[in-house]
């Protein structure tokens, strides 16, 4: 039986990916509204007109950056949520997967945090609201399951806890840099230790 060869990434596709990475970094650093196609082209070392060969607008670039990030995030989240794990195991896996996505798409996460409130009202970016709804439901249902199973405290304010964990995890995109001292898994472990066990010495 002949072995199927993996499809090779074409030079054009590879260049497109490089340009999206460059655009993501510029959007994250300077803000979407302040970023022009010329600025992206300058950072990519090309003329602005040449950038239009790959993308018809900066909106198209932003949409692809955010869709790529969210598609990968939900690929990981859906695998976790469908694995039949206990509430605590699910929470741990979701936090770990979140840090892995920050590692893979740090700039996209930063853009999402800064720009989603303004973008979500635009028809082109309606998928952001859908993702936000799914995200909240996944985390709240995990916490509610944990309370019901007496794995998490009965007096837990589930919605407040959700907001705390969400913000604590995703704000890491503002300081995290891939290839640093700690792996995403190690950072997740430390965060989970603080969230689930606290930081005070137990007597």
Secondary structure, DSSP 4 states (H G I P E B T S, - for coil): -PPPPPPPPPHHHHHHHHHHHHHHHHHHHH-TTT--HHHHHHHHTS-HHHHTTT-S-HHHHHHHHHHHHHHHHHHHHHHHHTTT--HHHHHHHHHHHHHHHHHH-HHHHHHHHHHHHHHTTSGGGTHHHHHHHHHHHHHHHHHHHHHHTTSS-TT--HHHHHHHHHHHHHGGGGT--TTSSS-HHHHHHHHHHHHHH-SSPP-
